[in-house]
Amino acid sequence: MPLQYQVPQFVDVEDKIFGQLTAKQFLMFVVNALIVAGLYVALPLIATIALALPITIFFFLLAFYTVNGRSFVWFLYAVLHYVLTGKIFLWERRGDMQRVRISSVNAVESVLARRGLRLEGRTPLMETRIQQLARILDTAGKVVDEDLPSPAGFEKA
């Protein structure tokens, strides 16, 4: 009999290590406490309270607040990335690109006739197929001509 293993269910939920706090949240509180303690030692009490209050609020936001289901840390990263990176995207042609000129079958025949060449393999079926494809492109696929057979993918129901 094969061995059966239990598959973990909630792999995207962070582990709680201190009561209801995750490791990240606990670390935010420790860093906040160290900063406030440093301010308390270095500054008078009024200045410490004035600076510690916004810093503590910021760390509480980092620890608990979510924006659209993502942590506040990711939100701050997205804001900073948006502010600090460029927003204008310019397309630049790199290298020489081959230019393709599209012309009708009659124009190709006239050019070949001037050069003394002949277009081989041209049949009425080929010409109607080219006309059919041109009509499909011109009408954005809304072909209404009943006398021509429908192209592949546009069969009549």
C-alpha positions as protocol buffer text, in pm:
chain_id: "A"
residue {
  index: 1
  type: MET
  ca { x: 0 y: 0 z: 0 }
}
residue {
  index: 2
  type: PRO
  ca { x: 149 y: 339 z: -101 }
}
residue {
  index: 3
  type: LEU
  ca { x: 228 y: 594 z: 165 }
}
residue {
  index: 4
  type: GLN
  ca { x: -6 y: 887 z: 196 }
}
residue {
  index: 5
  type: TYR
  ca { x: 118 y: 1233 z: 279 }
}
residue {
  index: 6
  type: GLN
  ca { x: -80 y: 1526 z: 406 }
}
residue {
  index: 7
  type: VAL
  ca { x: -61 y: 1827 z: 180 }
}
residue {
  index: 8
  type: PRO
  ca { x: -38 y: 2163 z: 360 }
}
residue {
  index: 9
  type: GLN
  ca { x: -353 y: 2366 z: 299 }
}
residue {
  index: 10
  type: PHE
  ca { x: -277 y: 2729 z: 378 }
}
residue {
  index: 11
  type: VAL
  ca { x: 71 y: 2781 z: 236 }
}
residue {
  index: 12
  type: ASP
  ca { x: 13 y: 3151 z: 162 }
}
residue {
  index: 13
  type: VAL
  ca { x: -77 y: 3237 z: 525 }
}
residue {
  index: 14
  type: GLU
  ca { x: 220 y: 3351 z: 732 }
}
residue {
  index: 15
  type: ASP
  ca { x: 296 y: 3169 z: 1056 }
}
residue {
  index: 16
  type: LYS
  ca { x: 201 y: 3337 z: 1382 }
}
residue {
  index: 17
  type: ILE
  ca { x: 495 y: 3329 z: 1622 }
}
residue {
  index: 18
  type: PHE
  ca { x: 409 y: 3575 z: 1903 }
}
residue {
  index: 19
  type: GLY
  ca { x: 39 y: 3551 z: 1986 }
}
residue {
  index: 20
  type: GLN
  ca { x: -140 y: 3687 z: 1680 }
}
residue {
  index: 21
  type: LEU
  ca { x: 173 y: 3853 z: 1535 }
}
residue {
  index: 22
  type: THR
  ca { x: 370 y: 3721 z: 1241 }
}
residue {
  index: 23
  type: ALA
  ca { x: 748 y: 3742 z: 1231 }
}
residue {
  index: 24
  type: LYS
  ca { x: 735 y: 4051 z: 1005 }
}
residue {
  index: 25
  type: GLN
  ca { x: 491 y: 4231 z: 1234 }
}
residue {
  index: 26
  type: PHE
  ca { x: 697 y: 4148 z: 1543 }
}
residue {
  index: 27
  type: LEU
  ca { x: 1012 y: 4273 z: 1368 }
}
residue {
  index: 28
  type: MET
  ca { x: 834 y: 4599 z: 1280 }
}
residue {
  index: 29
  type: PHE
  ca { x: 747 y: 4651 z: 1648 }
}
residue {
  index: 30
  type: VAL
  ca { x: 1105 y: 4577 z: 1758 }
}
residue {
  index: 31
  type: VAL
  ca { x: 1250 y: 4823 z: 1503 }
}
residue {
  index: 32
  type: ASN
  ca { x: 993 y: 5086 z: 1606 }
}
residue {
  index: 33
  type: ALA
  ca { x: 1076 y: 5036 z: 1974 }
}
residue {
  index: 34
  type: LEU
  ca { x: 1449 y: 5073 z: 1904 }
}
residue {
  index: 35
  type: ILE
  ca { x: 1397 y: 5395 z: 1708 }
}
residue {
  index: 36
  type: VAL
  ca { x: 1170 y: 5545 z: 1975 }
}
residue {
  index: 37
  type: ALA
  ca { x: 1417 y: 5444 z: 2250 }
}
residue {
  index: 38
  type: GLY
  ca { x: 1699 y: 5611 z: 2054 }
}
residue {
  index: 39
  type: LEU
  ca { x: 1491 y: 5926 z: 2020 }
}
residue {
  index: 40
  type: TYR
  ca { x: 1409 y: 5919 z: 2395 }
}
residue {
  index: 41
  type: VAL
  ca { x: 1778 y: 5901 z: 2484 }
}
residue {
  index: 42
  type: ALA
  ca { x: 1890 y: 6168 z: 2236 }
}
residue {
  index: 43
  type: LEU
  ca { x: 1608 y: 6427 z: 2252 }
}
residue {
  index: 44
  type: PRO
  ca { x: 1392 y: 6600 z: 2513 }
}
residue {
  index: 45
  type: LEU
  ca { x: 1055 y: 6442 z: 2596 }
}
residue {
  index: 46
  type: ILE
  ca { x: 841 y: 6681 z: 2385 }
}
residue {
  index: 47
  type: ALA
  ca { x: 1059 y: 6633 z: 2075 }
}
residue {
  index: 48
  type: THR
  ca { x: 1059 y: 6256 z: 2131 }
}
residue {
  index: 49
  type: ILE
  ca { x: 679 y: 6244 z: 2145 }
}
residue {
  index: 50
  type: ALA
  ca { x: 649 y: 6470 z: 1838 }
}
residue {
  index: 51
  type: LEU
  ca { x: 879 y: 6247 z: 1633 }
}
residue {
  index: 52
  type: ALA
  ca { x: 781 y: 5911 z: 1782 }
}
residue {
  index: 53
  type: LEU
  ca { x: 410 y: 5945 z: 1706 }
}
residue {
  index: 54
  type: PRO
  ca { x: 439 y: 5964 z: 1322 }
}
residue {
  index: 55
  type: ILE
  ca { x: 713 y: 5699 z: 1321 }
}
residue {
  index: 56
  type: THR
  ca { x: 497 y: 5462 z: 1527 }
}
residue {
  index: 57
  type: ILE
  ca { x: 195 y: 5523 z: 1303 }
}
residue {
  index: 58
  type: PHE
  ca { x: 412 y: 5450 z: 998 }
}
residue {
  index: 59
  type: PHE
  ca { x: 535 y: 5122 z: 1149 }
}
residue {
  index: 60
  type: PHE
  ca { x: 179 y: 5021 z: 1241 }
}
residue {
  index: 61
  type: LEU
  ca { x: 82 y: 5080 z: 878 }
}
residue {
  index: 62
  type: LEU
  ca { x: 375 y: 4867 z: 764 }
}
residue {
  index: 63
  type: ALA
  ca { x: 275 y: 4590 z: 1002 }
}
residue {
  index: 64
  type: PHE
  ca { x: -105 y: 4574 z: 963 }
}
residue {
  index: 65
  type: TYR
  ca { x: -247 y: 4782 z: 678 }
}
residue {
  index: 66
  type: THR
  ca { x: -320 y: 4622 z: 339 }
}
residue {
  index: 67
  type: VAL
  ca { x: -400 y: 4793 z: 8 }
}
residue {
  index: 68
  type: ASN
  ca { x: -601 y: 4583 z: -238 }
}
residue {
  index: 69
  type: GLY
  ca { x: -506 y: 4264 z: -56 }
}
residue {
  index: 70
  type: ARG
  ca { x: -132 y: 4336 z: -60 }
}
residue {
  index: 71
  type: SER
  ca { x: 81 y: 4457 z: 228 }
}
residue {
  index: 72
  type: PHE
  ca { x: 158 y: 4824 z: 276 }
}
residue {
  index: 73
  type: VAL
  ca { x: 527 y: 4746 z: 212 }
}
residue {
  index: 74
  type: TRP
  ca { x: 443 y: 4634 z: -144 }
}
residue {
  index: 75
  type: PHE
  ca { x: 225 y: 4941 z: -190 }
}
residue {
  index: 76
  type: LEU
  ca { x: 513 y: 5169 z: -87 }
}
residue {
  index: 77
  type: TYR
  ca { x: 744 y: 4982 z: -324 }
}
residue {
  index: 78
  type: ALA
  ca { x: 498 y: 5035 z: -611 }
}
residue {
  index: 79
  type: VAL
  ca { x: 460 y: 5406 z: -532 }
}
residue {
  index: 80
  type: LEU
  ca { x: 836 y: 5460 z: -512 }
}
residue {
  index: 81
  type: HIS
  ca { x: 895 y: 5262 z: -829 }
}
residue {
  index: 82
  type: TYR
  ca { x: 635 y: 5472 z: -1012 }
}
residue {
  index: 83
  type: VAL
  ca { x: 778 y: 5800 z: -883 }
}
residue {
  index: 84
  type: LEU
  ca { x: 1143 y: 5719 z: -946 }
}
residue {
  index: 85
  type: THR
  ca { x: 1127 y: 5556 z: -1290 }
}
residue {
  index: 86
  type: GLY
  ca { x: 1066 y: 5715 z: -1628 }
}
residue {
  index: 87
  type: LYS
  ca { x: 717 y: 5729 z: -1769 }
}
residue {
  index: 88
  type: ILE
  ca { x: 778 y: 5815 z: -2134 }
}
residue {
  index: 89
  type: PHE
  ca { x: 824 y: 5517 z: -2362 }
}
residue {
  index: 90
  type: LEU
  ca { x: 950 y: 5591 z: -2711 }
}
residue {
  index: 91
  type: TRP
  ca { x: 964 y: 5339 z: -2988 }
}
residue {
  index: 92
  type: GLU
  ca { x: 1287 y: 5359 z: -3180 }
}
residue {
  index: 93
  type: ARG
  ca { x: 1352 y: 5173 z: -3499 }
}
residue {
  index: 94
  type: ARG
  ca { x: 1671 y: 4970 z: -3469 }
}
residue {
  index: 95
  type: GLY
  ca { x: 1871 y: 4892 z: -3778 }
}
residue {
  index: 96
  type: ASP
  ca { x: 1750 y: 4896 z: -4134 }
}
residue {
  index: 97
  type: MET
  ca { x: 1419 y: 4728 z: -4186 }
}
residue {
  index: 98
  type: GLN
  ca { x: 1318 y: 4591 z: -4523 }
}
residue {
  index: 99
  type: ARG
  ca { x: 1043 y: 4792 z: -4681 }
}
residue {
  index: 100
  type: VAL
  ca { x: 762 y: 4597 z: -4840 }
}
residue {
  index: 101
  type: ARG
  ca { x: 547 y: 4757 z: -5105 }
}
residue {
  index: 102
  type: ILE
  ca { x: 206 y: 4605 z: -5156 }
}
residue {
  index: 103
  type: SER
  ca { x: 64 y: 4634 z: -5504 }
}
residue {
  index: 104
  type: SER
  ca { x: -203 y: 4470 z: -5715 }
}
residue {
  index: 105
  type: VAL
  ca { x: -146 y: 4170 z: -5940 }
}
residue {
  index: 106
  type: ASN
  ca { x: -190 y: 4392 z: -6248 }
}
residue {
  index: 107
  type: ALA
  ca { x: 86 y: 4627 z: -6129 }
}
residue {
  index: 108
  type: VAL
  ca { x: 317 y: 4331 z: -6073 }
}
residue {
  index: 109
  type: GLU
  ca { x: 237 y: 4202 z: -6424 }
}
residue {
  index: 110
  type: SER
  ca { x: 312 y: 4539 z: -6581 }
}
residue {
  index: 111
  type: VAL
  ca { x: 647 y: 4564 z: -6400 }
}
residue {
  index: 112
  type: LEU
  ca { x: 737 y: 4209 z: -6505 }
}
residue {
  index: 113
  type: ALA
  ca { x: 628 y: 4278 z: -6867 }
}
residue {
  index: 114
  type: ARG
  ca { x: 857 y: 4585 z: -6881 }
}
residue {
  index: 115
  type: ARG
  ca { x: 1144 y: 4366 z: -6765 }
}
residue {
  index: 116
  type: GLY
  ca { x: 1056 y: 4100 z: -7022 }
}
residue {
  index: 117
  type: LEU
  ca { x: 939 y: 3845 z: -6764 }
}
residue {
  index: 118
  type: ARG
  ca { x: 611 y: 3665 z: -6720 }
}
residue {
  index: 119
  type: LEU
  ca { x: 420 y: 3574 z: -6405 }
}
residue {
  index: 120
  type: GLU
  ca { x: 399 y: 3195 z: -6395 }
}
residue {
  index: 121
  type: GLY
  ca { x: 120 y: 3006 z: -6231 }
}
residue {
  index: 122
  type: ARG
  ca { x: -139 y: 3282 z: -6239 }
}
residue {
  index: 123
  type: THR
  ca { x: -484 y: 3134 z: -6265 }
}
residue {
  index: 124
  type: PRO
  ca { x: -832 y: 3283 z: -6244 }
}
residue {
  index: 125
  type: LEU
  ca { x: -877 y: 3096 z: -5916 }
}
residue {
  index: 126
  type: MET
  ca { x: -570 y: 3268 z: -5772 }
}
residue {
  index: 127
  type: GLU
  ca { x: -699 y: 3604 z: -5886 }
}
residue {
  index: 128
  type: THR
  ca { x: -1040 y: 3551 z: -5728 }
}
residue {
  index: 129
  type: ARG
  ca { x: -877 y: 3435 z: -5406 }
}
residue {
  index: 130
  type: ILE
  ca { x: -667 y: 3752 z: -5392 }
}
residue {
  index: 131
  type: GLN
  ca { x: -977 y: 3962 z: -5462 }
}
residue {
  index: 132
  type: GLN
  ca { x: -1164 y: 3768 z: -5195 }
}
residue {
  index: 133
  type: LEU
  ca { x: -891 y: 3827 z: -4936 }
}
residue {
  index: 134
  type: ALA
  ca { x: -876 y: 4196 z: -5028 }
}
residue {
  index: 135
  type: ARG
  ca { x: -1254 y: 4222 z: -4981 }
}
residue {
  index: 136
  type: ILE
  ca { x: -1228 y: 4052 z: -4640 }
}
residue {
  index: 137
  type: LEU
  ca { x: -960 y: 4298 z: -4535 }
}
residue {
  index: 138
  type: ASP
  ca { x: -1152 y: 4596 z: -4670 }
}
residue {
  index: 139
  type: THR
  ca { x: -1480 y: 4499 z: -4501 }
}
residue {
  index: 140
  type: ALA
  ca { x: -1320 y: 4383 z: -4174 }
}
residue {
  index: 141
  type: GLY
  ca { x: -1446 y: 4028 z: -4231 }
}
residue {
  index: 142
  type: LYS
  ca { x: -1806 y: 4121 z: -4314 }
}
residue {
  index: 143
  type: VAL
  ca { x: -1819 y: 3963 z: -4661 }
}
residue {
  index: 144
  type: VAL
  ca { x: -2166 y: 3995 z: -4812 }
}
residue {
  index: 145
  type: ASP
  ca { x: -2095 y: 3884 z: -5171 }
}
residue {
  index: 146
  type: GLU
  ca { x: -2314 y: 3576 z: -5224 }
}
residue {
  index: 147
  type: ASP
  ca { x: -2171 y: 3464 z: -5559 }
}
residue {
  index: 148
  type: LEU
  ca { x: -1817 y: 3397 z: -5431 }
}
residue {
  index: 149
  type: PRO
  ca { x: -1743 y: 3090 z: -5219 }
}
residue {
  index: 150
  type: SER
  ca { x: -1674 y: 3167 z: -4855 }
}
residue {
  index: 151
  type: PRO
  ca { x: -1308 y: 3154 z: -4752 }
}
residue {
  index: 152
  type: ALA
  ca { x: -1185 y: 2915 z: -4486 }
}
residue {
  index: 153
  type: GLY
  ca { x: -1314 y: 3017 z: -4146 }
}
residue {
  index: 154
  type: PHE
  ca { x: -1603 y: 3221 z: -4294 }
}
residue {
  index: 155
  type: GLU
  ca { x: -1835 y: 2939 z: -4402 }
}
residue {
  index: 156
  type: LYS
  ca { x: -2202 y: 3022 z: -4432 }
}
residue {
  index: 157
  type: ALA
  ca { x: -2427 y: 2865 z: -4173 }
}
